[in-house]
Amino acid sequence: MIDRYLANHLNDTERELVETRIVGDPGFRHEVELTEALRDGLRELQRQGKVAPLLKTRTWMWRRSPYAIAASIVALALGVATLLHYQRLERAQDNLVASPNELVVATLRFEQTRGGDDGPDVTWQRTSVPALLDMQFDIGLEPASGYGILIDRIGAEAAVPVLQANAASISADGLVSLSVNSASLTPGDYRIRLEPQPLTPMQPDSTVYTLRITD
């Protein structure tokens, strides 16, 4: 699936499922990045003409195990891929340091969930530059000691988990805060569920808010 995704061979539904998992699963995201770096490494080796010599049918190669030959190619590719991967990370860090003013902070205030079909609690329009969404949830005057926050993307068929985290801070007046990078949320409708931790008889099971992101 990762190979087909990187080769742009998935349909729209499959691609959306993969990208949703990339956002919500750090381990899977790392696997995609490593696979992409390996592909880049192999392309770089091919460009430098270092793959063909390894595949030539010379006498000395017939005496070597095919697994050893394959391992040599992969090891060399991984070395180049790792170098390319870290070069990309360094360039990204340099861009961030050079342009700190490009980071936009958007404060989204969520009041207690309304009843009925009145639309989303908050609507936010994506900006042309990266944004840090400072989500603030009005829980009330008797907040729990902690909250687990679950963000699901609401689709036509079923909700897809996007993010699971703990509240970054809770103010004395019951304002729960969480900061989310806008890159992790594509345009669409989201359900945000706050679950008290630990759960007590005096606290509701969860409080639900809705968010709509538009282009």
Secondary structure, DSSP 4 states (H G I P E B T S, - for coil): -HHHHHTT-S-HHHHHHHHHHHHH-HHHHHHHHHHHHHHHHHHHHHHTT-SHHHHS--HHHHTS-HHHHHHHHHHHHHHHHHHHHHHHHHHHHHHHHH-GGG-EEEEEEE-SPPPSS---SEEEEPPSS-EEEEEEEE--SS--SEEEEEEEEE-SS-EEEEEEEE-SEE-TTSEEEEEEEGGG--SEEEEEEEEEES--TTS-S-EEEEEEEE-
